[in-house]
Amino acid sequence: MEVIVVNTMHPLLKIPAFYTIIPGAHFRERAIGTSVGMFSAKIIAESNHPKDAIHKLETIDATLTGKYYVKFYLGSSHLALNNLETALTYFNQSLELNPIKQDMSSIYAYMGICFKEMGQYRKALETLQHAETYDNERTDIYNLMGFSYFMLKEHEKAITCFKKVLQLDPSSAIDYANIASNYRDMGKKDKAIEYYELALALDPSIDFARDSLDKLQQ
């Protein structure tokens, strides 16, 4: 199999960098269920303003009927416009069209975002738990679950979710701050200070963490 390596090193920075191309090979994550239609829908959704993407995707949907990925990207485009009910309708339609297993977690995760934005945190959690059953290594799922538990004032469960994020990505400063906020609301001042300091050591730009830390240390 032919392998093409392109030198992408910046001439001034001199940091070694390259891009590898293997014609005909698939990325592992997209080795199943790939198609021209799927990637076309993805590119349209990611490269256009959501309103323009919706118009183009509706045209594809009318021509290439019954494709779950077209419904999914219609849903994500409506979500970007905060058309939450419409987005949920498309995500549900996507689920009804027998998506491949590896895409189920994304569909449920986006549905979870919709419910979170609607303030329906119990429904968000129920949906995100479905997402977790298909992929338990996605930090976004646990972050959304943690936020939902926080809003429901179920702080121990929120902390558990945010710690799962850190198990997957120990450098996620925002999740140290999220844990700290839960400890703060539980009245555990020392633990809150500890986690806010960890968050700010990783990312000093998290303003809410700094503000909360300052108040706790007064």
Buried (B, 14 or more C-beta within 10 A) or exposed (E): EEEEEEEEEEEEEEEEEEEEEEEEEEEEEEEEEEEEBBEBBBEBBEEBEBEEBBEBBEEBBEEBEEBBBBBBBBBBBBBBBEBBEBBBBBBEBBBEBEBEEBBBBBBBBBBBBBBBEEEBBEBBBBBBEBBBEBBEEBBBBBBBBBBBBBEBEBBEBBBBBBBBBBEEEEEBBBBBBBBBBBBBEBEBEEBBBBBBBBBBEBBEEBEBBBEBBEEBEE
